[in-house]
Amino acid sequence: MKGYFLTIVIQLGIGVGIMGQVSGQSDFANENIFEHLQKVEPDKGIITIEQSEGMKDLVLTRIDMNKRSGGVEGFRVQLFSGVGSKARQEAMDVKAKVLKEFPDENIFIEYSAPFWRVRVGSFRHKYEALPLMKKLRKMFPACYIVRTDDIALKELKIESPL
């Protein structure tokens, strides 16, 4: 039971921390997640969290680490990877082709010597990337989902759990 409760508290902490960062709100600037959840407001329920200080410190440390990192781990769909003198131009061509069909998607050209890569989307979970990959397979039959650890929080499309 304690493990289940801990999991819920940590996920709430991470979720609320991400929501505040994504939406640009500063509601949590002067309070931590525990203070925010236990705040008494008219016409709203009351939440009481009984947790050891060590656990609170652990959750707050995790939230702080997420705020300081350049991004979070997530997934993208890789469309192209190439090397050589023409790879950069090929990557630009792939980006243009995707922009024409999917103008609302985030498209990234990445260079990590000697590879040029084109990746699309910013997803927190792999299953969220699957629908886009299925659509892209019509144009790029060899595309696949890759894990990345540099997705900016503002790029994620997060639905508010609250």
SULGIHU-V673029 format. One line per field, one symbol per residue. ss: DSSP state (a for helix, b for strand, c for the rest). burial: + if it has 24 or more other C-alpha atoms within 12 Angstrom, else -. A space follows every 50 residues. Layout:
ss=???
burial=???
This chain:
ss=caaaaaaaaaaaaaaaaaaaaaacccccccccaaaaaacccccccccccc ccaaaaaaaaaaaaaaaacccbbbbbbbbbbbccccaaaaaaaaaaaaaa acccccbbbbbbccbbbbbbbbbccaaaaaaaaaaacccccccbbbbbbb bcaaaccccccc
burial=--------++-+++++++++++-----+---+++-++------------- --------++-++--++---++-+++++++++-----+--++-++--+-- ----++++++-----++++++++++---++-++--+---+--++++++-- ++++++------
